[in-house]
Amino acid sequence: MELTITQLIKIIVGVLVFVVVIAGVYYFFRNYVSDFFENVIPSNTTNLILGLLK
């Protein structure tokens, strides 16, 4: 199986599009996801563990 120039260009463009989409999703959701997990996980994990054991 030989790779022609057009096939290589299509592969490179596909990889670049994939990287741009992943980077866009990361930059779009980074503030929302970090705020969500900061509010879900308490700063004092001992109280969380003791609360689960009750």
C-alpha positions as CSV (number, residue, x, y, z in Angstrom):
1,M,0.0,0.0,0.0
2,E,1.6,3.2,-1.1
3,L,0.8,6.6,0.3
4,T,0.5,9.3,-2.3
5,I,0.9,13.0,-1.7
6,T,-2.8,13.6,-1.7
7,Q,-3.4,10.9,0.9
8,L,-0.6,12.3,3.1
9,I,-2.2,15.8,2.8
10,K,-5.6,14.4,3.8
11,I,-4.1,12.6,6.8
12,I,-2.2,15.8,7.9
13,V,-5.3,17.9,7.5
14,G,-7.4,15.4,9.4
15,V,-4.9,15.3,12.3
16,L,-4.8,19.1,12.4
17,V,-8.6,19.4,12.5
18,F,-8.7,16.8,15.3
19,V,-6.1,18.7,17.3
20,V,-8.0,22.1,16.8
21,V,-11.3,20.5,17.8
22,I,-9.8,19.0,21.0
23,A,-8.1,22.3,21.9
24,G,-11.3,24.2,21.3
25,V,-13.3,21.9,23.5
26,Y,-10.6,22.2,26.2
27,Y,-10.5,26.0,26.2
28,F,-14.3,26.2,26.1
29,F,-14.9,23.9,29.0
30,R,-11.8,24.5,31.2
31,N,-13.4,27.1,33.4
32,Y,-16.7,25.3,33.7
33,V,-15.2,21.9,34.6
34,S,-12.7,23.3,37.1
35,D,-15.4,25.4,38.8
36,F,-17.6,22.3,39.0
37,F,-15.0,20.1,40.6
38,E,-13.9,22.9,43.0
39,N,-17.5,23.0,44.3
40,V,-18.0,19.3,44.4
41,I,-14.8,18.3,46.3
42,P,-14.6,19.9,49.7
43,S,-11.3,21.3,50.9
44,N,-11.4,19.2,54.0
45,T,-11.6,15.5,52.9
46,T,-11.6,14.2,56.5
47,N,-15.2,15.6,56.9
48,L,-16.2,14.0,53.7
49,I,-14.9,10.6,54.7
50,L,-16.5,10.9,58.2
51,G,-19.8,12.0,56.7
52,L,-19.8,8.9,54.5
53,L,-19.1,6.6,57.4
54,K,-22.1,7.8,59.5
